[in-house]
């Protein structure tokens, strides 16, 4: 086979695998409606405080579609908002507060202050039509399987066995699992804090004015199902499918 035909064959095979083969990664998006927007910081805190999550790995990332670097910390949000509303009444104060929050060393406190501040200023920065232009990702990770309590590790492994595969369950049970399969994020939209577009996009039922807590996960289904079940038990909230892949058994 000539080099040209070989390269062409590889290219075709790559396209087939990417579009028709099994996905190399998955993303699950589930959400729950809150009674009001003031309940959001507490709900996020409840989730991030779940015993199975690693509090030392929680971090905040800002993604701005118009930014050249694509993502940054809270300071990037402050710079972006300064250009949009810095001259409006209350604008410079908001920017200064965001810069102060960015310096808070305790991540849990930083998340709480960020959400509270964005909620208080939601009408000042609102731009519903461009909701997806600015997204705050609150990244979270499950603890390393080897550091989990043995009973908890067995419980999660059992769910992985039901929803993913016996192989992954055995690896998890023995304290092994790639970090990329333990990762997820909570999505926050500063330009439209209520995130109510899901009522139209996904056909979500219920009061369309109630804000949505949106949680995503990029790892094993069994882990995410365990986290959602734990959050439901802790908070009394019920989660439903929003987007991406569904948490259905294998």
N, C-alpha and C positions, 0 to 999 in steps of 0.2 A: 504493500500500500504506500502511495506517495505521501510525502509530508503534508501536502495541501489537503488530500482526502482524509488523512489522519486527524488533522486539526479540525476539519469540518465535522467529522464524526464525533469528536470530543465535544464540540460546541453544541451539536444537536442533542447528544446524551445529557449534557448539563441542563439544557432547556427542559427536556423531558422530566428529569429528576426534580428540578425546581418547581415546575408547574403541575406535574401529575404524580410525582413520587411522594413519600411520606415527608411531612414538614420536619426540618431540623430543629425547630423550636415551636413552642406553643405560648399563647397568651390568653388568659381567662380574665374577663371583666364582669364582676358582679357588683350589685349595689343595693342600697336600701333607702327608703324615704325617711327623713327625719321630721319630727314635729315642727321644728322651725330652725332657722339658720344658726341661732344661738347655741343649739345643741351640737353643732359640728365639732368644735374643739374638744368637747368631752368625749364624743364618740371616737374621734381619732385617737385621743389619749388612751381610751379603753382598749382599742385594738393594738396599739403599739406597746401596751403594758402586758399583753398576753404572755404567760410564763414561757411559752415555747420560742418567743422571739428574742433575738440578740440585741439588747438596747444599745450596745456599744457600736453597732453598725448602722444605726438609723442616720440618714443624711437627707438634706434638702437640695434639690437641683432645680434650677430655673431654665426652662426652654422657651426661647423667643424666636419665632420663625424668621423675623427680619434681622436677627443678630448674625454677625459674620462667623462667630465661633459656635453658634448653635445652642450652647448651654452654659450655665454658670451658677453662682450662688444667689442669695437674696440681694446682694449688692447689684447684680445685673437687673433685677426687677426694679430696684430703686432708681437706677439710671434711666431705664426705659420709661418709668412713670414720670420722672422729672421732665423728660422731653415732652410728655403729653399733657400733664396737668400741673406741672411745677409752678406755673404762674397763676393758677386758680386759687381762690380762698381755701386754705387748708392743704394745698398741694405740697408746699415746701415742708410743712410739718410732718406730713405722711412720709415723705422721702427721708427726712431726718430720722424718723422713728424706725423705718425699715433698715437704715444703715446701723442704727443702734442694735436692733434685733439681730442683725447679721453677726455681731460681735459676741453674742451670748454663748458661752462655752458649753453649757448643758443643752444637748440637742432636744430633749423632751420639752424643756422650757422654751427653747427657741421655736419649736413647732407651735406650741400653745400661743405664744405671744404673736407669732406671724398670723395665725388664723384669726385670732381675736381682732388684731389690727385691720386685717383685710375686710373682715365683716363690718367693723365700725365705719370703714371708708368705702363700702361697696358701691354706694351711689355716686361717689366722686369719681371712681375709676371705671364705672360700668360701660361696657361696650359689647353687648350680647352678640352682635353680628360677627365679631372677631374673637369669640370665646377661645377657639383653639389656637390663636396666635401666641398666647402666653399660657404656659402650663407649669405649675409647680409640682414636681414629683417628690413625694416623701418616700424615700426608699427604705425598705425593711428586709430583714433576712431571718430565716429560721436559725436557731442555734445549730452549731455543728452537731450532727447526730451523736458523735462520741461524747459530747458534753451534756446531753440530755439525760434526765433521770431514766433509769432502765425501763420502768413501767410506761413512761410517756413515750419513749422510743419504740417500745413494742406496740403501743396503741397506734402510733402514726404509721409504723411499718405495716400493721394489719390493714389499715385503710389504703396504703399504697398498693398492697397486694390485691385488693379488691378493684381499685380504680386504674392502676397503671400496669404493673407486671410483677410476677413472683420474683424475677431477677432483681428488680429495683428494691423490692421489699427486703430481700435477703441482704443486699448491700447496705441499706439503711439500718437494718437490725444489727448489723455488725459495725455500725458507726461510720460507714463510708457513704458519701454522696457528694458529687461535684457542687461547688458553691453556686454555680449558675442555676441549679435546680432548686435552690432554696430562697430565691429572690422574687420580690414583688414591689409594688408601689401604690400609694394612694395618690390619686390625681386631684389637684386643686386648680380651679380656673379663676384667677384674680379678676378678670374682666366680666365674669358672670358666676359669682360665687355659689349661686343656688344649683348650678349644673342641671337645670330642669329640661334641657334639650333632649334628654333620654326619653321623656314621655312621648316625643314625636319620633325620634330616631329608632327606638326599639319597640315602640308600642307599649311601653310600660303603663300599667293601669294605676289608678289611684288619683288623688288630688294633684293636678299638674302644677300647683303652686308650692308644694312641699319640696324642700331641697333634697338632693341626692348625695349620699356618701358613696363614692365610687372607689372600689378596691380592685387592683389588678395583680396577677401573679404569672410568672413566666416559667415556673418549675413543674414539679410533679402534681398531678391532680389530687392525689391523696393528701398531700401536705396542705394544699389550699382548702380542700374540703374540711380538713380538721380545723384549720384556722377560722373558717367561717362558722363552723359549728360551735367552736369555743367562744367566738364573739357573740353569737346568738345567745348562748347560755349566759354569758356575762352581762349583756346589755338588753336582752329581750328583743333585739332587732331581727328581722327576717330578710335574708338576701335572695335576690332574683338575678337571673341572667341578663346581662346588658349587651355584651359584644364579644367577638373573638370565638374561641373554642368553648364548648360546653363541658361541664363537669359530669359527664356520663361515664358509667363503668366501662372497662375495656370490653 
